[in-house]
Amino acid sequence: MDERLLEILEDIEPGVDYEHCDTLVDDHILTSLAIISLIAELEEEFDITIPTTEIIPENFNSAAGMWEMIERLGEE
């Protein structure tokens, strides 16, 4: 897990245990507006493009899922 990812998440929605929570979307911890902000931040910070096909709950329900997506998109 990347520290930059955790910092971005904390800036967008403070006070969540991102290292252990795996229901960020399912439990509405991250709202649709937060996810839009998050996508913009991730694309800028990690120099990736997140296509709409990747904007699914399994990629955003946990920090680990987001990190897997970031690594996968970074390789493309």
PDB file of N, CA, C and O in Angstrom:
ATOM      1  N   MET A   1       0.856  -1.196   0.000  1.00  0.00           N
ATOM      2  CA  MET A   1       0.000   0.000   0.000  1.00  0.00           C
ATOM      3  C   MET A   1       0.886   1.236   0.000  1.00  0.00           C
ATOM      4  O   MET A   1       1.892   1.301   0.706  1.00  0.00           O
ATOM      5  N   ASP A   2       0.503   2.183  -0.780  1.00  0.00           N
ATOM      6  CA  ASP A   2       1.294   3.397  -0.936  1.00  0.00           C
ATOM      7  C   ASP A   2       0.819   4.480   0.042  1.00  0.00           C
ATOM      8  O   ASP A   2      -0.380   4.719   0.186  1.00  0.00           O
ATOM      9  N   GLU A   3       1.764   5.117   0.696  1.00  0.00           N
ATOM     10  CA  GLU A   3       1.453   6.179   1.660  1.00  0.00           C
ATOM     11  C   GLU A   3       0.740   7.352   0.997  1.00  0.00           C
ATOM     12  O   GLU A   3      -0.124   7.980   1.610  1.00  0.00           O
ATOM     13  N   ARG A   4       1.097   7.653  -0.255  1.00  0.00           N
ATOM     14  CA  ARG A   4       0.449   8.760  -0.971  1.00  0.00           C
ATOM     15  C   ARG A   4      -1.044   8.487  -1.150  1.00  0.00           C
ATOM     16  O   ARG A   4      -1.862   9.398  -1.022  1.00  0.00           O
ATOM     17  N   LEU A   5      -1.397   7.245  -1.444  1.00  0.00           N
ATOM     18  CA  LEU A   5      -2.804   6.878  -1.597  1.00  0.00           C
ATOM     19  C   LEU A   5      -3.550   7.123  -0.295  1.00  0.00           C
ATOM     20  O   LEU A   5      -4.634   7.707  -0.301  1.00  0.00           O
ATOM     21  N   LEU A   6      -2.980   6.683   0.818  1.00  0.00           N
ATOM     22  CA  LEU A   6      -3.642   6.867   2.113  1.00  0.00           C
ATOM     23  C   LEU A   6      -3.798   8.354   2.448  1.00  0.00           C
ATOM     24  O   LEU A   6      -4.813   8.757   3.015  1.00  0.00           O
ATOM     25  N   GLU A   7      -2.802   9.166   2.101  1.00  0.00           N
ATOM     26  CA  GLU A   7      -2.892  10.610   2.340  1.00  0.00           C
ATOM     27  C   GLU A   7      -4.006  11.233   1.506  1.00  0.00           C
ATOM     28  O   GLU A   7      -4.755  12.074   2.004  1.00  0.00           O
ATOM     29  N   ILE A   8      -4.124  10.831   0.244  1.00  0.00           N
ATOM     30  CA  ILE A   8      -5.193  11.346  -0.624  1.00  0.00           C
ATOM     31  C   ILE A   8      -6.554  10.979  -0.055  1.00  0.00           C
ATOM     32  O   ILE A   8      -7.452  11.819   0.011  1.00  0.00           O
ATOM     33  N   LEU A   9      -6.708   9.721   0.357  1.00  0.00           N
ATOM     34  CA  LEU A   9      -7.978   9.272   0.933  1.00  0.00           C
ATOM     35  C   LEU A   9      -8.305  10.051   2.199  1.00  0.00           C
ATOM     36  O   LEU A   9      -9.448  10.460   2.398  1.00  0.00           O
ATOM     37  N   GLU A  10      -7.324  10.254   3.044  1.00  0.00           N
ATOM     38  CA  GLU A  10      -7.521  10.976   4.305  1.00  0.00           C
ATOM     39  C   GLU A  10      -7.925  12.430   4.034  1.00  0.00           C
ATOM     40  O   GLU A  10      -8.743  12.996   4.760  1.00  0.00           O
ATOM     41  N   ASP A  11      -7.355  13.025   2.998  1.00  0.00           N
ATOM     42  CA  ASP A  11      -7.724  14.403   2.636  1.00  0.00           C
ATOM     43  C   ASP A  11      -9.171  14.475   2.156  1.00  0.00           C
ATOM     44  O   ASP A  11      -9.880  15.434   2.461  1.00  0.00           O
ATOM     45  N   ILE A  12      -9.608  13.474   1.414  1.00  0.00           N
ATOM     46  CA  ILE A  12     -10.957  13.489   0.839  1.00  0.00           C
ATOM     47  C   ILE A  12     -12.011  13.152   1.896  1.00  0.00           C
ATOM     48  O   ILE A  12     -13.056  13.798   1.964  1.00  0.00           O
ATOM     49  N   GLU A  13     -11.734  12.147   2.710  1.00  0.00           N
ATOM     50  CA  GLU A  13     -12.682  11.730   3.759  1.00  0.00           C
ATOM     51  C   GLU A  13     -11.896  11.346   5.005  1.00  0.00           C
ATOM     52  O   GLU A  13     -11.511  10.187   5.159  1.00  0.00           O
ATOM     53  N   PRO A  14     -11.653  12.312   5.902  1.00  0.00           N
ATOM     54  CA  PRO A  14     -10.826  12.048   7.089  1.00  0.00           C
ATOM     55  C   PRO A  14     -11.487  11.091   8.082  1.00  0.00           C
ATOM     56  O   PRO A  14     -12.708  10.936   8.115  1.00  0.00           O
ATOM     57  N   GLY A  15     -10.642  10.463   8.882  1.00  0.00           N
ATOM     58  CA  GLY A  15     -11.124   9.685  10.014  1.00  0.00           C
ATOM     59  C   GLY A  15     -11.592   8.279   9.708  1.00  0.00           C
ATOM     60  O   GLY A  15     -12.279   7.672  10.530  1.00  0.00           O
ATOM     61  N   VAL A  16     -11.239   7.743   8.550  1.00  0.00           N
ATOM     62  CA  VAL A  16     -11.643   6.381   8.181  1.00  0.00           C
ATOM     63  C   VAL A  16     -10.419   5.472   8.274  1.00  0.00           C
ATOM     64  O   VAL A  16      -9.310   5.884   7.935  1.00  0.00           O
ATOM     65  N   ASP A  17     -10.620   4.242   8.730  1.00  0.00           N
ATOM     66  CA  ASP A  17      -9.524   3.268   8.802  1.00  0.00           C
ATOM     67  C   ASP A  17      -9.339   2.636   7.419  1.00  0.00           C
ATOM     68  O   ASP A  17      -9.801   1.525   7.159  1.00  0.00           O
ATOM     69  N   TYR A  18      -8.657   3.368   6.546  1.00  0.00           N
ATOM     70  CA  TYR A  18      -8.517   2.929   5.152  1.00  0.00           C
ATOM     71  C   TYR A  18      -7.702   1.655   5.005  1.00  0.00           C
ATOM     72  O   TYR A  18      -7.865   0.929   4.025  1.00  0.00           O
ATOM     73  N   GLU A  19      -6.835   1.373   5.955  1.00  0.00           N
ATOM     74  CA  GLU A  19      -6.005   0.167   5.827  1.00  0.00           C
ATOM     75  C   GLU A  19      -6.811  -1.105   6.071  1.00  0.00           C
ATOM     76  O   GLU A  19      -6.393  -2.186   5.657  1.00  0.00           O
ATOM     77  N   HIS A  20      -7.956  -0.993   6.734  1.00  0.00           N
ATOM     78  CA  HIS A  20      -8.727  -2.188   7.066  1.00  0.00           C
ATOM     79  C   HIS A  20     -10.144  -2.211   6.507  1.00  0.00           C
ATOM     80  O   HIS A  20     -10.761  -3.274   6.444  1.00  0.00           O
ATOM     81  N   CYS A  21     -10.668  -1.065   6.102  1.00  0.00           N
ATOM     82  CA  CYS A  21     -12.046  -1.004   5.605  1.00  0.00           C
ATOM     83  C   CYS A  21     -12.118  -1.504   4.159  1.00  0.00           C
ATOM     84  O   CYS A  21     -11.338  -1.082   3.305  1.00  0.00           O
ATOM     85  N   ASP A  22     -13.064  -2.407   3.901  1.00  0.00           N
ATOM     86  CA  ASP A  22     -13.228  -2.904   2.526  1.00  0.00           C
ATOM     87  C   ASP A  22     -14.667  -2.730   2.034  1.00  0.00           C
ATOM     88  O   ASP A  22     -15.134  -3.461   1.160  1.00  0.00           O
ATOM     89  N   THR A  23     -15.359  -1.742   2.617  1.00  0.00           N
ATOM     90  CA  THR A  23     -16.736  -1.446   2.211  1.00  0.00           C
ATOM     91  C   THR A  23     -16.931   0.061   2.033  1.00  0.00           C
ATOM     92  O   THR A  23     -17.979   0.606   2.380  1.00  0.00           O
ATOM     93  N   LEU A  24     -15.919   0.720   1.493  1.00  0.00           N
ATOM     94  CA  LEU A  24     -15.968   2.181   1.363  1.00  0.00           C
ATOM     95  C   LEU A  24     -17.125   2.640   0.481  1.00  0.00           C
ATOM     96  O   LEU A  24     -17.767   3.647   0.780  1.00  0.00           O
ATOM     97  N   VAL A  25     -17.393   1.923  -0.587  1.00  0.00           N
ATOM     98  CA  VAL A  25     -18.504   2.272  -1.482  1.00  0.00           C
ATOM     99  C   VAL A  25     -19.801   1.662  -0.953  1.00  0.00           C
ATOM    100  O   VAL A  25     -20.820   2.345  -0.860  1.00  0.00           O
ATOM    101  N   ASP A  26     -19.759   0.376  -0.608  1.00  0.00           N
ATOM    102  CA  ASP A  26     -20.963  -0.331  -0.159  1.00  0.00           C
ATOM    103  C   ASP A  26     -21.607   0.349   1.051  1.00  0.00           C
ATOM    104  O   ASP A  26     -22.832   0.402   1.151  1.00  0.00           O
ATOM    105  N   ASP A  27     -20.790   0.865   1.965  1.00  0.00           N
ATOM    106  CA  ASP A  27     -21.318   1.522   3.173  1.00  0.00           C
ATOM    107  C   ASP A  27     -21.436   3.033   3.021  1.00  0.00           C
ATOM    108  O   ASP A  27     -21.659   3.742   4.002  1.00  0.00           O
ATOM    109  N   HIS A  28     -21.289   3.523   1.806  1.00  0.00           N
ATOM    110  CA  HIS A  28     -21.444   4.955   1.488  1.00  0.00           C
ATOM    111  C   HIS A  28     -20.472   5.842   2.267  1.00  0.00           C
ATOM    112  O   HIS A  28     -20.777   6.999   2.557  1.00  0.00           O
ATOM    113  N   ILE A  29     -19.314   5.302   2.601  1.00  0.00           N
ATOM    114  CA  ILE A  29     -18.272   6.110   3.239  1.00  0.00           C
ATOM    115  C   ILE A  29     -17.710   7.075   2.199  1.00  0.00           C
ATOM    116  O   ILE A  29     -17.471   8.248   2.486  1.00  0.00           O
ATOM    117  N   LEU A  30     -17.501   6.563   0.989  1.00  0.00           N
ATOM    118  CA  LEU A  30     -17.115   7.418  -0.134  1.00  0.00           C
ATOM    119  C   LEU A  30     -18.350   7.676  -0.983  1.00  0.00           C
ATOM    120  O   LEU A  30     -18.936   6.746  -1.538  1.00  0.00           O
ATOM    121  N   THR A  31     -18.740   8.930  -1.081  1.00  0.00           N
ATOM    122  CA  THR A  31     -19.889   9.305  -1.908  1.00  0.00           C
ATOM    123  C   THR A  31     -19.455   9.397  -3.365  1.00  0.00           C
ATOM    124  O   THR A  31     -18.263   9.336  -3.668  1.00  0.00           O
ATOM    125  N   SER A  32     -20.413   9.542  -4.254  1.00  0.00           N
ATOM    126  CA  SER A  32     -20.069   9.657  -5.671  1.00  0.00           C
ATOM    127  C   SER A  32     -19.214  10.901  -5.923  1.00  0.00           C
ATOM    128  O   SER A  32     -18.301  10.864  -6.748  1.00  0.00           O
ATOM    129  N   LEU A  33     -19.497  11.995  -5.225  1.00  0.00           N
ATOM    130  CA  LEU A  33     -18.673  13.197  -5.387  1.00  0.00           C
ATOM    131  C   LEU A  33     -17.259  12.968  -4.873  1.00  0.00           C
ATOM    132  O   LEU A  33     -16.296  13.440  -5.476  1.00  0.00           O
ATOM    133  N   ALA A  34     -17.128  12.248  -3.765  1.00  0.00           N
ATOM    134  CA  ALA A  34     -15.803  11.936  -3.229  1.00  0.00           C
ATOM    135  C   ALA A  34     -15.026  11.069  -4.212  1.00  0.00           C
ATOM    136  O   ALA A  34     -13.820  11.251  -4.381  1.00  0.00           O
ATOM    137  N   ILE A  35     -15.700  10.140  -4.854  1.00  0.00           N
ATOM    138  CA  ILE A  35     -15.033   9.260  -5.815  1.00  0.00           C
ATOM    139  C   ILE A  35     -14.562  10.059  -7.031  1.00  0.00           C
ATOM    140  O   ILE A  35     -13.477   9.808  -7.555  1.00  0.00           O
ATOM    141  N   ILE A  36     -15.370  11.017  -7.477  1.00  0.00           N
ATOM    142  CA  ILE A  36     -14.954  11.865  -8.602  1.00  0.00           C
ATOM    143  C   ILE A  36     -13.690  12.636  -8.224  1.00  0.00           C
ATOM    144  O   ILE A  36     -12.746  12.701  -9.011  1.00  0.00           O
ATOM    145  N   SER A  37     -13.667  13.215  -7.033  1.00  0.00           N
ATOM    146  CA  SER A  37     -12.474  13.923  -6.559  1.00  0.00           C
ATOM    147  C   SER A  37     -11.292  12.976  -6.451  1.00  0.00           C
ATOM    148  O   SER A  37     -10.171  13.312  -6.830  1.00  0.00           O
ATOM    149  N   LEU A  38     -11.559  11.789  -5.931  1.00  0.00           N
ATOM    150  CA  LEU A  38     -10.517  10.781  -5.752  1.00  0.00           C
ATOM    151  C   LEU A  38      -9.904  10.383  -7.092  1.00  0.00           C
ATOM    152  O   LEU A  38      -8.683  10.272  -7.208  1.00  0.00           O
ATOM    153  N   ILE A  39     -10.735  10.171  -8.088  1.00  0.00           N
ATOM    154  CA  ILE A  39     -10.238   9.789  -9.413  1.00  0.00           C
ATOM    155  C   ILE A  39      -9.298  10.865  -9.952  1.00  0.00           C
ATOM    156  O   ILE A  39      -8.218  10.554 -10.453  1.00  0.00           O
ATOM    157  N   ALA A  40      -9.705  12.123  -9.850  1.00  0.00           N
ATOM    158  CA  ALA A  40      -8.860  13.222 -10.335  1.00  0.00           C
ATOM    159  C   ALA A  40      -7.525  13.247  -9.596  1.00  0.00           C
ATOM    160  O   ALA A  40      -6.476  13.422 -10.215  1.00  0.00           O
ATOM    161  N   GLU A  41      -7.561  13.074  -8.280  1.00  0.00           N
ATOM    162  CA  GLU A  41      -6.332  13.073  -7.486  1.00  0.00           C
ATOM    163  C   GLU A  41      -5.425  11.897  -7.851  1.00  0.00           C
ATOM    164  O   GLU A  41      -4.215  12.064  -7.999  1.00  0.00           O
ATOM    165  N   LEU A  42      -6.010  10.718  -7.994  1.00  0.00           N
ATOM    166  CA  LEU A  42      -5.219   9.521  -8.324  1.00  0.00           C
ATOM    167  C   LEU A  42      -4.582   9.645  -9.698  1.00  0.00           C
ATOM    168  O   LEU A  42      -3.419   9.288  -9.886  1.00  0.00           O
ATOM    169  N   GLU A  43      -5.350  10.155 -10.662  1.00  0.00           N
ATOM    170  CA  GLU A  43      -4.809  10.310 -12.013  1.00  0.00           C
ATOM    171  C   GLU A  43      -3.626  11.272 -12.010  1.00  0.00           C
ATOM    172  O   GLU A  43      -2.622  11.036 -12.682  1.00  0.00           O
ATOM    173  N   GLU A  44      -3.749  12.352 -11.255  1.00  0.00           N
ATOM    174  CA  GLU A  44      -2.667  13.336 -11.210  1.00  0.00           C
ATOM    175  C   GLU A  44      -1.457  12.804 -10.442  1.00  0.00           C
ATOM    176  O   GLU A  44      -0.326  12.902 -10.917  1.00  0.00           O
ATOM    177  N   GLU A  45      -1.692  12.249  -9.266  1.00  0.00           N
ATOM    178  CA  GLU A  45      -0.591  11.794  -8.405  1.00  0.00           C
ATOM    179  C   GLU A  45       0.190  10.636  -9.010  1.00  0.00           C
ATOM    180  O   GLU A  45       1.417  10.598  -8.918  1.00  0.00           O
ATOM    181  N   PHE A  46      -0.518   9.689  -9.631  1.00  0.00           N
ATOM    182  CA  PHE A  46       0.133   8.468 -10.108  1.00  0.00           C
ATOM    183  C   PHE A  46       0.313   8.441 -11.622  1.00  0.00           C
ATOM    184  O   PHE A  46       0.759   7.435 -12.174  1.00  0.00           O
ATOM    185  N   ASP A  47      -0.029   9.536 -12.299  1.00  0.00           N
ATOM    186  CA  ASP A  47       0.146   9.658 -13.749  1.00  0.00           C
ATOM    187  C   ASP A  47      -0.509   8.490 -14.487  1.00  0.00           C
ATOM    188  O   ASP A  47       0.114   7.812 -15.304  1.00  0.00           O
ATOM    189  N   ILE A  48      -1.788   8.281 -14.167  1.00  0.00           N
ATOM    190  CA  ILE A  48      -2.566   7.225 -14.812  1.00  0.00           C
ATOM    191  C   ILE A  48      -3.853   7.841 -15.356  1.00  0.00           C
ATOM    192  O   ILE A  48      -4.209   8.970 -15.019  1.00  0.00           O
ATOM    193  N   THR A  49      -4.538   7.084 -16.198  1.00  0.00           N
ATOM    194  CA  THR A  49      -5.878   7.441 -16.638  1.00  0.00           C
ATOM    195  C   THR A  49      -6.800   6.314 -16.188  1.00  0.00           C
ATOM    196  O   THR A  49      -6.563   5.145 -16.489  1.00  0.00           O
ATOM    197  N   ILE A  50      -7.844   6.677 -15.470  1.00  0.00           N
ATOM    198  CA  ILE A  50      -8.796   5.679 -14.986  1.00  0.00           C
ATOM    199  C   ILE A  50     -10.009   5.697 -15.920  1.00  0.00           C
ATOM    200  O   ILE A  50     -10.829   6.614 -15.855  1.00  0.00           O
ATOM    201  N   PRO A  51     -10.124   4.686 -16.790  1.00  0.00           N
ATOM    202  CA  PRO A  51     -11.264   4.656 -17.718  1.00  0.00           C
ATOM    203  C   PRO A  51     -12.562   4.361 -16.963  1.00  0.00           C
ATOM    204  O   PRO A  51     -12.541   3.799 -15.868  1.00  0.00           O
ATOM    205  N   THR A  52     -13.682   4.745 -17.558  1.00  0.00           N
ATOM    206  CA  THR A  52     -14.973   4.537 -16.898  1.00  0.00           C
ATOM    207  C   THR A  52     -15.228   3.062 -16.587  1.00  0.00           C
ATOM    208  O   THR A  52     -15.946   2.752 -15.637  1.00  0.00           O
ATOM    209  N   THR A  53     -14.660   2.160 -17.361  1.00  0.00           N
ATOM    210  CA  THR A  53     -14.858   0.728 -17.102  1.00  0.00           C
ATOM    211  C   THR A  53     -14.219   0.286 -15.789  1.00  0.00           C
ATOM    212  O   THR A  53     -14.559  -0.772 -15.260  1.00  0.00           O
ATOM    213  N   GLU A  54     -13.288   1.094 -15.255  1.00  0.00           N
ATOM    214  CA  GLU A  54     -12.623   0.761 -13.989  1.00  0.00           C
ATOM    215  C   GLU A  54     -13.340   1.371 -12.781  1.00  0.00           C
ATOM    216  O   GLU A  54     -12.991   1.073 -11.639  1.00  0.00           O
ATOM    217  N   ILE A  55     -14.333   2.219 -13.028  1.00  0.00           N
ATOM    218  CA  ILE A  55     -15.027   2.892 -11.931  1.00  0.00           C
ATOM    219  C   ILE A  55     -16.172   1.997 -11.466  1.00  0.00           C
ATOM    220  O   ILE A  55     -17.346   2.233 -11.751  1.00  0.00           O
ATOM    221  N   ILE A  56     -15.772   0.964 -10.741  1.00  0.00           N
ATOM    222  CA  ILE A  56     -16.705  -0.032 -10.210  1.00  0.00           C
ATOM    223  C   ILE A  56     -16.423  -0.212  -8.721  1.00  0.00           C
ATOM    224  O   ILE A  56     -15.302   0.028  -8.273  1.00  0.00           O
ATOM    225  N   PRO A  57     -17.422  -0.629  -7.955  1.00  0.00           N
ATOM    226  CA  PRO A  57     -17.226  -0.745  -6.505  1.00  0.00           C
ATOM    227  C   PRO A  57     -16.014  -1.577  -6.097  1.00  0.00           C
ATOM    228  O   PRO A  57     -15.314  -1.208  -5.153  1.00  0.00           O
ATOM    229  N   GLU A  58     -15.746  -2.688  -6.782  1.00  0.00           N
ATOM    230  CA  GLU A  58     -14.633  -3.537  -6.341  1.00  0.00           C
ATOM    231  C   GLU A  58     -13.289  -2.813  -6.403  1.00  0.00           C
ATOM    232  O   GLU A  58     -12.369  -3.164  -5.664  1.00  0.00           O
ATOM    233  N   ASN A  59     -13.160  -1.804  -7.277  1.00  0.00           N
ATOM    234  CA  ASN A  59     -11.912  -1.042  -7.351  1.00  0.00           C
ATOM    235  C   ASN A  59     -11.839   0.069  -6.314  1.00  0.00           C
ATOM    236  O   ASN A  59     -10.755   0.588  -6.049  1.00  0.00           O
ATOM    237  N   PHE A  60     -12.970   0.445  -5.720  1.00  0.00           N
ATOM    238  CA  PHE A  60     -12.993   1.582  -4.794  1.00  0.00           C
ATOM    239  C   PHE A  60     -13.503   1.229  -3.405  1.00  0.00           C
ATOM    240  O   PHE A  60     -13.599   2.115  -2.555  1.00  0.00           O
ATOM    241  N   ASN A  61     -13.833  -0.024  -3.144  1.00  0.00           N
ATOM    242  CA  ASN A  61     -14.327  -0.421  -1.828  1.00  0.00           C
ATOM    243  C   ASN A  61     -13.230  -0.445  -0.773  1.00  0.00           C
ATOM    244  O   ASN A  61     -13.515  -0.377   0.423  1.00  0.00           O
ATOM    245  N   SER A  62     -11.978  -0.543  -1.210  1.00  0.00           N
ATOM    246  CA  SER A  62     -10.875  -0.591  -0.240  1.00  0.00           C
ATOM    247  C   SER A  62      -9.648   0.097  -0.821  1.00  0.00           C
ATOM    248  O   SER A  62      -9.493   0.212  -2.037  1.00  0.00           O
ATOM    249  N   ALA A  63      -8.790   0.545   0.072  1.00  0.00           N
ATOM    250  CA  ALA A  63      -7.529   1.150  -0.370  1.00  0.00           C
ATOM    251  C   ALA A  63      -6.707   0.103  -1.120  1.00  0.00           C
ATOM    252  O   ALA A  63      -6.035   0.429  -2.099  1.00  0.00           O
ATOM    253  N   ALA A  64      -6.756  -1.144  -0.671  1.00  0.00           N
ATOM    254  CA  ALA A  64      -6.011  -2.215  -1.345  1.00  0.00           C
ATOM    255  C   ALA A  64      -6.515  -2.401  -2.775  1.00  0.00           C
ATOM    256  O   ALA A  64      -5.720  -2.586  -3.697  1.00  0.00           O
ATOM    257  N   GLY A  65      -7.838  -2.351  -2.960  1.00  0.00           N
ATOM    258  CA  GLY A  65      -8.408  -2.471  -4.300  1.00  0.00           C
ATOM    259  C   GLY A  65      -7.987  -1.313  -5.192  1.00  0.00           C
ATOM    260  O   GLY A  65      -7.697  -1.494  -6.374  1.00  0.00           O
ATOM    261  N   MET A  66      -7.957  -0.118  -4.605  1.00  0.00           N
ATOM    262  CA  MET A  66      -7.519   1.053  -5.373  1.00  0.00           C
ATOM    263  C   MET A  66      -6.057   0.915  -5.767  1.00  0.00           C
ATOM    264  O   MET A  66      -5.676   1.240  -6.892  1.00  0.00           O
ATOM    265  N   TRP A  67      -5.236   0.432  -4.836  1.00  0.00           N
ATOM    266  CA  TRP A  67      -3.805   0.297  -5.113  1.00  0.00           C
ATOM    267  C   TRP A  67      -3.576  -0.728  -6.218  1.00  0.00           C
ATOM    268  O   TRP A  67      -2.734  -0.515  -7.090  1.00  0.00           O
ATOM    269  N   GLU A  68      -4.321  -1.846  -6.192  1.00  0.00           N
ATOM    270  CA  GLU A  68      -4.202  -2.850  -7.258  1.00  0.00           C
ATOM    271  C   GLU A  68      -4.554  -2.233  -8.604  1.00  0.00           C
ATOM    272  O   GLU A  68      -3.871  -2.476  -9.599  1.00  0.00           O
ATOM    273  N   MET A  69      -5.627  -1.429  -8.638  1.00  0.00           N
ATOM    274  CA  MET A  69      -6.033  -0.778  -9.882  1.00  0.00           C
ATOM    275  C   MET A  69      -4.943   0.201 -10.343  1.00  0.00           C
ATOM    276  O   MET A  69      -4.602   0.232 -11.525  1.00  0.00           O
ATOM    277  N   ILE A  70      -4.402   0.991  -9.425  1.00  0.00           N
ATOM    278  CA  ILE A  70      -3.349   1.964  -9.762  1.00  0.00           C
ATOM    279  C   ILE A  70      -2.138   1.242 -10.359  1.00  0.00           C
ATOM    280  O   ILE A  70      -1.602   1.661 -11.385  1.00  0.00           O
ATOM    281  N   GLU A  71      -1.715   0.158  -9.712  1.00  0.00           N
ATOM    282  CA  GLU A  71      -0.554  -0.593 -10.220  1.00  0.00           C
ATOM    283  C   GLU A  71      -0.846  -1.171 -11.604  1.00  0.00           C
ATOM    284  O   GLU A  71       0.006  -1.121 -12.491  1.00  0.00           O
ATOM    285  N   ARG A  72      -2.051  -1.721 -11.789  1.00  0.00           N
ATOM    286  CA  ARG A  72      -2.407  -2.325 -13.068  1.00  0.00           C
ATOM    287  C   ARG A  72      -2.446  -1.260 -14.165  1.00  0.00           C
ATOM    288  O   ARG A  72      -1.939  -1.486 -15.264  1.00  0.00           O
ATOM    289  N   LEU A  73      -3.040  -0.110 -13.876  1.00  0.00           N
ATOM    290  CA  LEU A  73      -3.138   0.957 -14.887  1.00  0.00           C
ATOM    291  C   LEU A  73      -1.783   1.591 -15.165  1.00  0.00           C
ATOM    292  O   LEU A  73      -1.532   2.074 -16.269  1.00  0.00           O
ATOM    293  N   GLY A  74      -0.915   1.589 -14.164  1.00  0.00           N
ATOM    294  CA  GLY A  74       0.413   2.141 -14.349  1.00  0.00           C
ATOM    295  C   GLY A  74       1.278   1.319 -15.286  1.00  0.00           C
ATOM    296  O   GLY A  74       2.230   1.828 -15.880  1.00  0.00           O
ATOM    297  N   GLU A  75       0.936   0.036 -15.415  1.00  0.00           N
ATOM    298  CA  GLU A  75       1.701  -0.860 -16.283  1.00  0.00           C
ATOM    299  C   GLU A  75       1.258  -0.766 -17.730  1.00  0.00           C
ATOM    300  O   GLU A  75       1.991  -1.176 -18.630  1.00  0.00           O
ATOM    301  N   GLU A  76       0.061  -0.229 -17.968  1.00  0.00           N
ATOM    302  CA  GLU A  76      -0.491  -0.196 -19.335  1.00  0.00           C
ATOM    303  C   GLU A  76       0.188   0.885 -20.168  1.00  0.00           C
ATOM    304  O   GLU A  76      -0.144   1.061 -21.341  1.00  0.00           O
TER     305      GLU A  76
END
